[in-house]
Every structure is written in structure tokens, then in C-alpha cells.
Amino acid sequence: MPSNRAAWIPARNAPLEVGPAPITAPGPDQVLIRNQAIAVNPLEWIIQVAGRVAYTWLKYPFVLGADVAGEVVEVGSAVTRFRAGDRVLGLAVGTDKDANSSAQGGFQQYTLLSERLTSPIPDSLSYVDASVLPLGLSTAASALFQADHLALNHPGAHPAPTGETLLVWGGSTSVGSNAVQLAVAAGYDVVTTASPRNAGWLTDLGAGQVLDYRSPTVEADLIGIFGTRKFAGALAVGPGSAAACVRIAAASPGNRFVSMATAPVTFENGFSPPRTAAGMVGGMVGLQLSARRRGVRIRFVIGSDLKKNEVADAIFRDFLPDALAEGRYRALPQASVVGSSLADLQAALDLQRKGVSATKLVVTL
Ligand SMILES: NC(=O)c1ccc[n+]([C@@H]2O[C@H](COP(=O)([O-])OP(=O)(O)OC[C@H]3O[C@@H](n4cnc5c(N)ncnc54)[C@H](OP(=O)(O)O)[C@@H]3O)[C@@H](O)[C@H]2O)c1
């Protein structure tokens, strides 16, 4: 067995430190992969700055990281879809409460993945491009397809038009660009919001209309649009999106449901424990009350929740492999390589925290 190295977070609020790490043999339903590219997400720097209120169960030192692509080196006894040498992408779920496992973290050379959260990738897709997908894809799929979220039809190669329109607030985010593609592949029309510079590629993905979320009339404009359509619900991504989506859903005929990906408080400018915790609870309660008053249902989505139900298989096994191989699904947002070793992951997190536009920051190994 080769040796492993990881970018550890030694304690809450501490910067990542590269050091040796064990390699764990895969359990029956797991695959062990040698990572070639790792993408970073807001989740990882949020845990780093706000570990006292977010993901409080993590046992430090810990290996964070959700988005990986690489080569399978070993498979568990019950794994049937993969063998050593396969090129794959996968969602690493080490930070989940039921895992709480550094062996399943992405920020290292060797990561254990669940077979159900792993997809083969075609030779035409680089590891760098593949690594942008897992968490954005999983979060969008959890919101769109789970029975207790928007419960949309599943995506496929030849979707029957549903005649319904989904609102994706924040289409140029990682979550949003996957949501737009998944909804279109499931037969829905999509209306989305983004900065005007990102409207072109979102339209190419199939979004019917792209509105500027900074426009003072965006809510009224969306209410006007949905007044004449059948509303499939909304996925709210980005600060302030949930409250706006609740008001739009309340005025729209159809599925008055908002699946919410962004927490009610932001962490970009730091974190103060009592204020942030109060803002989190108060923000969620306020949103729930506002939604209930308006006859709208709202629910926070957890990006890895699809592993608990049929949605994981629908996406990672039944949809994504063929969709990627046939060029029906694009690896977006566009990758930007910002490092070439585990030691570069901290700078990548710092850059992500400053804000990106339609870009996924990737470190190669
Ligand atoms: N619940 C979960 O499990 C889960 C999982 C993944 C992500 N998230 C959350 O989802 C959000 C997006 O994450 P991500 O990785 O997809 O983000 P990202 O790609 O880093 O987001 C960058 C994008 O955010 C857009 N944006 C900024 N403010 C916005 C606003 N007020 N409304 C709409 N769009 C806005 C920008 O759009 P323009 O450049 O077009 O202006 C930019 O393209 C974050 O809040 C993250 O914490 C949650």
C-alpha cells in the first residue's frame, strides 16, 4: 500500500497543514481513489471560520473536502460498478455527521468514496473539469428531486416537456449551474438569476430567461413571468435569495415550495459565535414564519442528502455517466486551476472566500 498525505485542519479556526495520513481500506460499498484534482467549496472555509456553530461534531484534526476526481485504486467487496484503474469523480462525505471520517475527506491524496456517490467519467473529460461537479451537482439534485423537496421528475436523455417552469435563483453558482442543467434534462423550463455577464452561457445551458438579481425590479419581474406559467417551485442560492423566492412563490400558481441552499447568515466577513448562532436560528425561524403566512413551504437542503434515497442512484449511476459521455451535461462552473499540491488548498479556500463569479477553484495533485 502506498503512503498518503493530507491537508489537515488541526483544530477549529486553524489553517490547513499538510502531513502524513493513514490509508483506510474500502468498506464493502466503498471505492478508494487516488485524487488527481480537488475543487474547493464555501462549505470548507465556512467550517474553518465557523466550526463552533457549523459541523460541531467534527473530530479534529480532520480532513475536509467534498469535490474530488481521480483514479480508482481499490474497491470494496460489494462494489460492482468500478474496478481499479477507472477514471471517476465523486462526492466525499467525510464531514457528514453519520460519517465524521477523515478517511472520507477530499483534501488528501487517497479518499474513500461511497460507490453510490461516484461516477465514471469519459476520457474526453479531464480530472480538473470533472472535479467541479460533485457537490454542486449533489446539492442541486437533492433540492430538485428528493420527495421532501421539489420532487421534480428525474432527468434523462429524452425528457418529456412538463410545461412547468423552475426558478433557480443564483444560476451562475456551482449549485445553480447544475440545477439549470438538471432541470432542463428533466423537461422543465428554467428561469434564473445571475449577473448579466453570465447570462449568455446560462441561456446556452437551456435557461429561458436570465434576470439580474441586483436589479431593483427583479422580484416584480419574476412575479410577472410566473404569473403566466405553471410554477415548479424555486431553488434559492445566494445571500438573500430565500426571502425573495418565498415572496415570488407566494404570488405564483403551482408548486409553492422553496428549497434553500444558502444559510440565512453569511460568513464571508468573519463570525461571532452568539450573533451568528442567533442569526442562524432567528433567520430560519423568520423565513419559516414568512413562508407559512404566505402559504409557501420552505426547506433547507443538505447537499449530501441524496445518499439516503434513490436520488443518488438516479444521478450518479443512471444519469451522469451517459450524459457526460454523450456531451449532454457540462462540467460547470468553469474550472480555474489555482494550485498543484495539497499545500495550495488553503490559498484556494481563502480565494473562494473572497468571492468568485461562475468559477470553480481547483487544485491538482
Ligand atoms: N446546503 C448545502 O448543502 C450547500 C452545498 C453547496 C453550496 N451551498 C451554498 O450555496 C451557495 C452557493 O455555493 P456555490 O459553491 O454554488 O457558490 P459559488 O459558485 O462560489 O458562488 C459564486 C456565485 O455566487 C453568485 N452570487 C453571489 N451573490 C448572489 C446572490 N445574492 N444571488 C444570486 N447569486 C449570487 C455569483 O453570481 P454572479 O457572478 O453571476 O453575480 C457567483 O457566480 C453558498 O451559499 C453555499 O454555502 C450549500
PDBQT file of the ligand as one rigid body, heavy atoms in Angstrom, charges set to zero:
ROOT
HETATM    1  N1  LIG A 401     -26.778  23.396   1.645  1.00  0.00    +0.000 N 
HETATM    2  C1  LIG A 401     -25.752  22.784   1.079  1.00  0.00    +0.000 C 
HETATM    3  O1  LIG A 401     -25.518  21.582   1.272  1.00  0.00    +0.000 OA
HETATM    4  C2  LIG A 401     -24.869  23.573   0.162  1.00  0.00    +0.000 A 
HETATM    5  C3  LIG A 401     -23.985  22.939  -0.704  1.00  0.00    +0.000 A 
HETATM    6  C4  LIG A 401     -23.223  23.718  -1.576  1.00  0.00    +0.000 A 
HETATM    7  C5  LIG A 401     -23.340  25.097  -1.510  1.00  0.00    +0.000 A 
HETATM    8  N2  LIG A 401     -24.188  25.664  -0.625  1.00  0.00    +0.000 N 
HETATM    9  C6  LIG A 401     -24.350  27.107  -0.557  1.00  0.00    +0.000 C 
HETATM   10  O2  LIG A 401     -24.803  27.550  -1.805  1.00  0.00    +0.000 OA
HETATM   11  C7  LIG A 401     -24.260  28.837  -2.077  1.00  0.00    +0.000 C 
HETATM   12  C8  LIG A 401     -23.546  28.792  -3.391  1.00  0.00    +0.000 C 
HETATM   13  O3  LIG A 401     -22.455  27.912  -3.288  1.00  0.00    +0.000 OA
HETATM   14  P1  LIG A 401     -21.634  27.615  -4.598  1.00  0.00    +0.000 P 
HETATM   15  O4  LIG A 401     -20.448  26.816  -4.276  1.00  0.00    +0.000 OA
HETATM   16  O5  LIG A 401     -22.587  27.150  -5.612  1.00  0.00    +0.000 OA
HETATM   17  O6  LIG A 401     -21.229  29.117  -4.881  1.00  0.00    +0.000 OA
HETATM   18  P2  LIG A 401     -20.194  29.819  -5.785  1.00  0.00    +0.000 P 
HETATM   19  O7  LIG A 401     -20.100  29.101  -7.075  1.00  0.00    +0.000 OA
HETATM   20  O8  LIG A 401     -18.959  30.097  -5.030  1.00  0.00    +0.000 OA
HETATM   21  O9  LIG A 401     -20.966  31.188  -5.964  1.00  0.00    +0.000 OA
HETATM   22  C9  LIG A 401     -20.435  32.216  -6.713  1.00  0.00    +0.000 C 
HETATM   23  C10 LIG A 401     -21.588  32.853  -7.431  1.00  0.00    +0.000 C 
HETATM   24  O10 LIG A 401     -22.474  33.426  -6.484  1.00  0.00    +0.000 OA
HETATM   25  C11 LIG A 401     -23.286  34.301  -7.223  1.00  0.00    +0.000 C 
HETATM   26  N3  LIG A 401     -23.977  35.181  -6.285  1.00  0.00    +0.000 N 
HETATM   27  C12 LIG A 401     -23.415  35.968  -5.351  1.00  0.00    +0.000 A 
HETATM   28  N4  LIG A 401     -24.384  36.603  -4.655  1.00  0.00    +0.000 NA
HETATM   29  C13 LIG A 401     -25.569  36.190  -5.158  1.00  0.00    +0.000 A 
HETATM   30  C14 LIG A 401     -26.933  36.499  -4.865  1.00  0.00    +0.000 A 
HETATM   31  N5  LIG A 401     -27.256  37.348  -3.889  1.00  0.00    +0.000 N 
HETATM   32  N6  LIG A 401     -27.897  35.880  -5.589  1.00  0.00    +0.000 NA
HETATM   33  C15 LIG A 401     -27.559  35.029  -6.563  1.00  0.00    +0.000 A 
HETATM   34  N7  LIG A 401     -26.295  34.708  -6.907  1.00  0.00    +0.000 NA
HETATM   35  C16 LIG A 401     -25.314  35.290  -6.200  1.00  0.00    +0.000 A 
HETATM   36  C17 LIG A 401     -22.325  34.992  -8.153  1.00  0.00    +0.000 C 
HETATM   37  O11 LIG A 401     -23.051  35.255  -9.304  1.00  0.00    +0.000 OA
HETATM   38  P3  LIG A 401     -22.643  36.368 -10.406  1.00  0.00    +0.000 P 
HETATM   39  O12 LIG A 401     -21.165  36.252 -10.594  1.00  0.00    +0.000 OA
HETATM   40  O13 LIG A 401     -23.448  35.953 -11.599  1.00  0.00    +0.000 OA
HETATM   41  O14 LIG A 401     -23.037  37.671  -9.818  1.00  0.00    +0.000 OA
HETATM   42  C18 LIG A 401     -21.233  33.927  -8.371  1.00  0.00    +0.000 C 
HETATM   43  O15 LIG A 401     -21.235  33.383  -9.683  1.00  0.00    +0.000 OA
HETATM   44  C19 LIG A 401     -23.377  29.192  -0.896  1.00  0.00    +0.000 C 
HETATM   45  O16 LIG A 401     -24.139  29.961  -0.013  1.00  0.00    +0.000 OA
HETATM   46  C20 LIG A 401     -23.044  27.854  -0.288  1.00  0.00    +0.000 C 
HETATM   47  O17 LIG A 401     -22.766  27.927   1.080  1.00  0.00    +0.000 OA
HETATM   48  C21 LIG A 401     -24.955  24.929   0.201  1.00  0.00    +0.000 A 
ENDROOT
TORSDOF 0
